[in-house]
Amino acid sequence: LDSVLETCDADPWVCGSSFSLAECLAAPWVQRFFVILPHYRNIDVQQLLRPKTSRWMSALRSRPSVAASVSPPDAMIAINSKYYVKFLTPGSPAFV
């Protein structure tokens, strides 16, 4: 993703200056990454990202239409608990 975003220079989106279908499809997954991975795997997503990917994900998460569509973190964790229980990492908040 970072190499694709390299071609965008200062534009925040995958296809340049326009919010595209690529962002629409990625938004729910990006939203989940920042809730599910820290909770179940004790992973700080922001620390793993390359600079352009970090900028893109921040722009995506802060876009009003995306922010308005996000589920509350507690609801995301509750809904996903049956799927991720096999992948708990010791030390993560879910590992009790």
C-alpha positions in Angstrom: 0.0 0.0 0.0 2.8 2.4 0.8 4.3 2.0 -2.7 0.9 2.8 -4.2 0.5 5.8 -2.0 4.0 7.0 -3.0 2.6 7.9 -6.4 0.0 10.1 -4.8 2.5 12.7 -3.5 0.5 15.1 -1.3 -2.9 13.6 -2.1 -4.4 11.6 0.8 -6.3 9.0 -1.2 -5.3 5.9 -3.1 -6.6 7.4 -6.4 -5.2 10.8 -5.7 -7.2 13.8 -4.6 -10.6 12.0 -4.7 -12.0 9.7 -2.1 -12.7 6.5 -4.0 -14.2 3.0 -3.9 -10.9 1.8 -2.6 -11.4 3.8 0.6 -15.0 2.8 0.9 -14.0 -0.9 0.8 -11.1 -0.5 3.2 -12.8 1.8 5.8 -14.5 -1.0 7.8 -11.3 -3.0 7.9 -9.2 -0.1 8.9 -11.7 0.8 11.7 -11.5 -2.8 13.0 -7.7 -2.9 12.9 -7.5 -0.1 15.5 -9.9 -1.8 17.9 -9.5 -5.6 17.4 -5.7 -5.9 17.0 -4.9 -4.0 20.2 -7.6 -5.8 22.2 -7.0 -9.4 21.1 -3.3 -9.4 20.0 -1.9 -6.5 22.0 -0.7 -4.9 18.8 -0.2 -1.2 18.4 -1.3 -0.8 14.8 0.1 2.8 14.5 3.6 1.6 15.4 3.6 -0.9 12.6 2.5 1.4 9.8 4.8 2.9 7.2 4.5 6.7 6.9 2.3 7.0 3.8 0.0 4.2 5.0 -0.2 5.8 8.4 -1.2 9.1 6.8 -3.8 7.4 4.6 -5.3 5.5 7.5 -5.5 8.7 9.6 -7.1 10.6 6.8 -9.6 7.7 6.2 -10.5 7.4 9.9 -11.0 11.1 10.3 -13.2 11.6 7.2 -16.6 12.6 8.5 -18.5 9.9 6.5 -16.2 7.2 7.8 -16.2 8.4 11.3 -20.0 8.5 11.3 -20.2 4.9 10.3 -17.9 3.4 12.9 -19.3 1.0 15.4 -18.6 1.7 19.1 -15.4 -0.2 20.1 -17.3 -2.2 22.8 -19.8 -3.4 20.2 -17.0 -4.4 17.8 -15.2 -6.4 20.5 -18.4 -8.1 21.6 -19.4 -9.0 18.0 -15.9 -10.3 17.2 -15.3 -12.2 20.4 -16.4 -15.6 19.1 -14.1 -15.3 16.1 -10.9 -14.0 17.7 -10.9 -16.0 21.0 -8.5 -18.5 19.4 -6.0 -15.8 18.6 -5.5 -14.2 21.9 -2.0 -13.0 22.8 -0.9 -13.2 26.4 -0.8 -9.7 27.9 -3.6 -8.4 25.6 -6.7 -6.9 27.3 -8.8 -9.8 26.2 -6.4 -12.4 27.7 -7.8 -13.0 31.2 
